[in-house]
Amino acid sequence: MLHALFNIAHLLLSVLTWIVIIQVILSWLVAFNVVNTSSGVVRSIALALEKITAPLYRPIRAVLPDFGGIDFSPLVLLLLIRIVDMLLAGAEASLYTGTL
């Protein structure tokens, strides 16, 4: 049962990683006019991704200094997701080996 919970947590972190990556790529495509947000599909995807990622970026942006036009909050979020994933993997391994 506990193994299933760890697998679900890893899966959710992996999905969140891909959501952040897709949101970053889409923002670049919009910034360089490769895709246009006047398209309903692009706009709805961008808004959905923004609703998911904005609450996660907000505390990071509050701490990070302003770097001009470059937003490092997705990079920081990806690093934090990776750290949490590694901590979960370590906790899972130590739980099953008995060395917590």
Backbone as JSON Lines, residues from 0, in Angstrom:
{"i":0,"aa":"M","n":[0.82,-1.2,0.0],"ca":[0.0,0.0,0.0],"c":[0.86,1.26,0.0]}
{"i":1,"aa":"L","n":[1.88,1.24,0.86],"ca":[2.77,2.4,0.94],"c":[3.56,2.59,-0.35]}
{"i":2,"aa":"H","n":[3.93,1.47,-0.95],"ca":[4.65,1.54,-2.23],"c":[3.79,2.22,-3.3]}
{"i":3,"aa":"A","n":[2.5,1.93,-3.29],"ca":[1.58,2.56,-4.26],"c":[1.51,4.07,-4.03]}
{"i":4,"aa":"L","n":[1.51,4.5,-2.77],"ca":[1.49,5.94,-2.48],"c":[2.75,6.63,-2.97]}
{"i":5,"aa":"F","n":[3.89,5.98,-2.79],"ca":[5.14,6.55,-3.31],"c":[5.11,6.62,-4.83]}
{"i":6,"aa":"N","n":[4.57,5.59,-5.47],"ca":[4.47,5.61,-6.93],"c":[3.55,6.72,-7.41]}
{"i":7,"aa":"I","n":[2.44,6.94,-6.72],"ca":[1.53,8.03,-7.08],"c":[2.22,9.38,-6.91]}
{"i":8,"aa":"A","n":[2.97,9.54,-5.82],"ca":[3.69,10.8,-5.59],"c":[4.72,11.04,-6.69]}
{"i":9,"aa":"H","n":[5.45,9.99,-7.06],"ca":[6.44,10.12,-8.14],"c":[5.76,10.47,-9.46]}
{"i":10,"aa":"L","n":[4.63,9.84,-9.72],"ca":[3.89,10.12,-10.94],"c":[3.4,11.56,-10.98]}
{"i":11,"aa":"L","n":[2.85,12.05,-9.87],"ca":[2.37,13.43,-9.81],"c":[3.51,14.43,-9.99]}
{"i":12,"aa":"L","n":[4.66,14.15,-9.39],"ca":[5.8,15.03,-9.57],"c":[6.3,15.01,-11.02]}
{"i":13,"aa":"S","n":[6.25,13.86,-11.64],"ca":[6.64,13.75,-13.04],"c":[5.67,14.52,-13.94]}
{"i":14,"aa":"V","n":[4.39,14.4,-13.69],"ca":[3.39,15.14,-14.46],"c":[3.58,16.64,-14.27]}
{"i":15,"aa":"L","n":[3.83,17.05,-13.03],"ca":[4.06,18.47,-12.76],"c":[5.3,18.98,-13.48]}
{"i":16,"aa":"T","n":[6.34,18.17,-13.54],"ca":[7.55,18.54,-14.27],"c":[7.22,18.79,-15.74]}
{"i":17,"aa":"W","n":[6.46,17.89,-16.34],"ca":[6.1,18.06,-17.75],"c":[5.19,19.26,-17.97]}
{"i":18,"aa":"I","n":[4.32,19.54,-17.02],"ca":[3.45,20.72,-17.14],"c":[4.29,21.99,-17.15]}
{"i":19,"aa":"V","n":[5.28,22.06,-16.27],"ca":[6.16,23.24,-16.22],"c":[6.94,23.37,-17.53]}
{"i":20,"aa":"I","n":[7.49,22.26,-18.02],"ca":[8.26,22.3,-19.27],"c":[7.39,22.74,-20.44]}
{"i":21,"aa":"I","n":[6.19,22.18,-20.54],"ca":[5.28,22.55,-21.63],"c":[4.88,24.02,-21.52]}
{"i":22,"aa":"Q","n":[4.65,24.5,-20.3],"ca":[4.27,25.91,-20.11],"c":[5.41,26.84,-20.53]}
{"i":23,"aa":"V","n":[6.63,26.47,-20.21],"ca":[7.79,27.29,-20.59],"c":[7.94,27.31,-22.11]}
{"i":24,"aa":"I","n":[7.84,26.16,-22.74],"ca":[7.97,26.1,-24.2],"c":[6.86,26.89,-24.87]}
{"i":25,"aa":"L","n":[5.64,26.75,-24.37],"ca":[4.52,27.5,-24.95],"c":[4.72,29.0,-24.78]}
{"i":26,"aa":"S","n":[5.24,29.42,-23.63],"ca":[5.47,30.86,-23.44],"c":[6.53,31.38,-24.4]}
{"i":27,"aa":"W","n":[7.55,30.56,-24.7],"ca":[8.55,30.96,-25.68],"c":[7.94,31.05,-27.07]}
{"i":28,"aa":"L","n":[7.11,30.07,-27.42],"ca":[6.48,30.08,-28.73],"c":[5.57,31.3,-28.9]}
{"i":29,"aa":"V","n":[4.89,31.69,-27.85],"ca":[4.05,32.9,-27.9],"c":[4.93,34.14,-27.98]}
{"i":30,"aa":"A","n":[6.02,34.18,-27.21],"ca":[6.89,35.35,-27.2],"c":[7.55,35.58,-28.55]}
{"i":31,"aa":"F","n":[7.87,34.51,-29.27],"ca":[8.52,34.64,-30.57],"c":[7.54,34.56,-31.74]}
{"i":32,"aa":"N","n":[6.26,34.7,-31.44],"ca":[5.18,34.73,-32.44],"c":[5.14,33.49,-33.32]}
{"i":33,"aa":"V","n":[5.51,32.35,-32.76],"ca":[5.37,31.1,-33.49],"c":[3.92,30.64,-33.41]}
{"i":34,"aa":"V","n":[3.32,30.81,-32.25],"ca":[1.89,30.55,-32.08],"c":[1.25,31.84,-31.56]}
{"i":35,"aa":"N","n":[-0.03,31.97,-31.8],"ca":[-0.73,33.2,-31.46],"c":[-1.82,32.88,-30.44]}
{"i":36,"aa":"T","n":[-1.9,33.7,-29.39],"ca":[-2.9,33.46,-28.36],"c":[-4.3,33.88,-28.79]}
{"i":37,"aa":"S","n":[-4.43,34.46,-29.98],"ca":[-5.78,34.76,-30.47],"c":[-6.48,33.47,-30.92]}
{"i":38,"aa":"S","n":[-5.7,32.41,-31.1],"ca":[-6.29,31.1,-31.39],"c":[-6.91,30.57,-30.1]}
{"i":39,"aa":"G","n":[-8.13,30.1,-30.2],"ca":[-8.85,29.63,-29.02],"c":[-8.18,28.45,-28.33]}
{"i":40,"aa":"V","n":[-7.65,27.53,-29.12],"ca":[-7.0,26.35,-28.56],"c":[-5.74,26.75,-27.8]}
{"i":41,"aa":"V","n":[-4.92,27.58,-28.42],"ca":[-3.67,28.01,-27.78],"c":[-3.98,28.79,-26.52]}
{"i":42,"aa":"R","n":[-4.97,29.68,-26.59],"ca":[-5.33,30.49,-25.43],"c":[-5.83,29.62,-24.28]}
{"i":43,"aa":"S","n":[-6.66,28.63,-24.58],"ca":[-7.2,27.78,-23.52],"c":[-6.11,26.91,-22.89]}
{"i":44,"aa":"I","n":[-5.18,26.42,-23.7],"ca":[-4.06,25.64,-23.17],"c":[-3.17,26.53,-22.3]}
{"i":45,"aa":"A","n":[-2.87,27.73,-22.79],"ca":[-2.02,28.64,-22.03],"c":[-2.67,29.03,-20.71]}
{"i":46,"aa":"L","n":[-3.96,29.3,-20.72],"ca":[-4.66,29.66,-19.48],"c":[-4.71,28.5,-18.5]}
{"i":47,"aa":"A","n":[-4.94,27.3,-19.0],"ca":[-4.97,26.13,-18.12],"c":[-3.6,25.89,-17.48]}
{"i":48,"aa":"L","n":[-2.55,26.0,-18.27],"ca":[-1.2,25.82,-17.73],"c":[-0.86,26.93,-16.75]}
{"i":49,"aa":"E","n":[-1.3,28.15,-17.03],"ca":[-1.06,29.27,-16.13],"c":[-1.77,29.07,-14.79]}
{"i":50,"aa":"K","n":[-3.0,28.56,-14.83],"ca":[-3.74,28.31,-13.59],"c":[-3.07,27.24,-12.73]}
{"i":51,"aa":"I","n":[-2.42,26.29,-13.37],"ca":[-1.74,25.24,-12.63],"c":[-0.42,25.74,-12.06]}
{"i":52,"aa":"T","n":[0.35,26.48,-12.86],"ca":[1.71,26.85,-12.45],"c":[1.8,28.15,-11.66]}
{"i":53,"aa":"A","n":[0.88,29.07,-11.86],"ca":[0.97,30.38,-11.2],"c":[1.04,30.28,-9.67]}
{"i":54,"aa":"P","n":[0.21,29.45,-9.02],"ca":[0.33,29.35,-7.56],"c":[1.66,28.78,-7.1]}
{"i":55,"aa":"L","n":[2.3,28.0,-7.94],"ca":[3.61,27.44,-7.59],"c":[4.73,28.44,-7.84]}
{"i":56,"aa":"Y","n":[4.58,29.26,-8.87],"ca":[5.59,30.27,-9.18],"c":[5.55,31.45,-8.21]}
{"i":57,"aa":"R","n":[4.38,31.79,-7.72],"ca":[4.19,33.01,-6.93],"c":[5.15,33.11,-5.73]}
{"i":58,"aa":"P","n":[5.27,32.09,-4.87],"ca":[6.21,32.22,-3.75],"c":[7.67,32.27,-4.19]}
{"i":59,"aa":"I","n":[7.98,31.61,-5.3],"ca":[9.35,31.63,-5.8],"c":[9.68,33.01,-6.34]}
{"i":60,"aa":"R","n":[8.75,33.6,-7.07],"ca":[8.97,34.94,-7.63],"c":[9.07,35.99,-6.52]}
{"i":61,"aa":"A","n":[8.43,35.75,-5.39],"ca":[8.51,36.69,-4.27],"c":[9.9,36.69,-3.65]}
{"i":62,"aa":"V","n":[10.6,35.57,-3.75],"ca":[11.93,35.45,-3.15],"c":[13.03,35.82,-4.14]}
{"i":63,"aa":"L","n":[12.87,35.44,-5.4],"ca":[13.91,35.7,-6.41],"c":[14.02,37.19,-6.72]}
{"i":64,"aa":"P","n":[15.24,37.67,-6.91],"ca":[15.38,39.06,-7.35],"c":[14.95,39.21,-8.81]}
{"i":65,"aa":"D","n":[14.73,40.43,-9.23],"ca":[14.31,40.71,-10.6],"c":[15.53,40.62,-11.52]}
{"i":66,"aa":"F","n":[15.43,39.81,-12.55],"ca":[16.51,39.63,-13.52],"c":[16.16,40.26,-14.85]}
{"i":67,"aa":"G","n":[15.38,41.29,-14.84],"ca":[14.96,41.93,-16.09],"c":[13.84,41.14,-16.72]}
{"i":68,"aa":"G","n":[14.01,40.76,-17.96],"ca":[12.97,40.04,-18.68],"c":[13.06,38.53,-18.55]}
{"i":69,"aa":"I","n":[13.99,38.04,-17.74],"ca":[14.18,36.6,-17.61],"c":[13.54,36.12,-16.32]}
{"i":70,"aa":"D","n":[12.7,35.1,-16.43],"ca":[12.01,34.53,-15.27],"c":[12.63,33.18,-14.95]}
{"i":71,"aa":"F","n":[13.3,33.12,-13.81],"ca":[13.95,31.88,-13.4],"c":[13.08,31.01,-12.5]}
{"i":72,"aa":"S","n":[11.86,31.44,-12.23],"ca":[11.0,30.67,-11.33],"c":[10.67,29.26,-11.86]}
{"i":73,"aa":"P","n":[10.48,29.05,-13.18],"ca":[10.27,27.67,-13.63],"c":[11.49,26.78,-13.37]}
{"i":74,"aa":"L","n":[12.68,27.32,-13.56],"ca":[13.89,26.55,-13.31],"c":[14.0,26.18,-11.83]}
{"i":75,"aa":"V","n":[13.73,27.15,-10.96],"ca":[13.78,26.89,-9.52],"c":[12.72,25.85,-9.14]}
{"i":76,"aa":"L","n":[11.53,25.97,-9.72],"ca":[10.47,25.0,-9.43],"c":[10.87,23.6,-9.9]}
{"i":77,"aa":"L","n":[11.48,23.49,-11.07],"ca":[11.93,22.18,-11.55],"c":[12.99,21.59,-10.62]}
{"i":78,"aa":"L","n":[13.88,22.43,-10.12],"ca":[14.9,21.95,-9.17],"c":[14.25,21.49,-7.88]}
{"i":79,"aa":"L","n":[13.27,22.24,-7.38],"ca":[12.58,21.85,-6.16],"c":[11.8,20.55,-6.34]}
{"i":80,"aa":"I","n":[11.16,20.4,-7.49],"ca":[10.44,19.15,-7.77],"c":[11.41,17.98,-7.78]}
{"i":81,"aa":"R","n":[12.56,18.17,-8.39],"ca":[13.57,17.1,-8.44],"c":[14.08,16.75,-7.05]}
{"i":82,"aa":"I","n":[14.31,17.77,-6.21],"ca":[14.77,17.53,-4.85],"c":[13.73,16.74,-4.06]}
{"i":83,"aa":"V","n":[12.47,17.14,-4.17],"ca":[11.4,16.43,-3.47],"c":[11.3,14.99,-3.97]}
{"i":84,"aa":"D","n":[11.45,14.8,-5.26],"ca":[11.39,13.45,-5.83],"c":[12.54,12.59,-5.31]}
{"i":85,"aa":"M","n":[13.73,13.17,-5.21],"ca":[14.87,12.43,-4.68],"c":[14.68,12.1,-3.2]}
{"i":86,"aa":"L","n":[14.14,13.05,-2.44],"ca":[13.87,12.8,-1.02],"c":[12.84,11.69,-0.85]}
{"i":87,"aa":"L","n":[11.81,11.7,-1.69],"ca":[10.81,10.63,-1.63],"c":[11.43,9.28,-1.98]}
{"i":88,"aa":"A","n":[12.29,9.25,-2.98],"ca":[12.95,8.0,-3.36],"c":[13.84,7.5,-2.23]}
{"i":89,"aa":"G","n":[14.55,8.41,-1.58],"ca":[15.38,8.02,-0.45],"c":[14.56,7.52,0.73]}
{"i":90,"aa":"A","n":[13.45,8.19,1.0],"ca":[12.57,7.76,2.09],"c":[11.97,6.4,1.79]}
{"i":91,"aa":"E","n":[11.6,6.19,0.54],"ca":[11.02,4.9,0.15],"c":[12.06,3.79,0.28]}
{"i":92,"aa":"A","n":[13.27,4.06,-0.17],"ca":[14.33,3.05,-0.09],"c":[14.68,2.73,1.36]}
{"i":93,"aa":"S","n":[14.78,3.76,2.19],"ca":[15.13,3.51,3.59],"c":[13.98,2.85,4.34]}
{"i":94,"aa":"L","n":[12.77,3.09,3.91],"ca":[11.62,2.44,4.54],"c":[11.64,0.94,4.29]}
{"i":95,"aa":"Y","n":[12.02,0.56,3.08],"ca":[12.02,-0.86,2.74],"c":[13.28,-1.58,3.18]}
{"i":96,"aa":"T","n":[14.37,-0.85,3.4],"ca":[15.59,-1.49,3.91],"c":[15.64,-1.45,5.42]}
{"i":97,"aa":"G","n":[14.77,-0.66,6.03],"ca":[14.71,-0.59,7.49],"c":[15.67,0.4,8.1]}
{"i":98,"aa":"T","n":[16.32,1.23,7.29],"ca":[17.27,2.22,7.81],"c":[16.72,3.61,7.58]}
{"i":99,"aa":"L","n":[15.94,4.08,8.51],"ca":[15.35,5.41,8.36],"c":[16.13,6.45,9.03]}
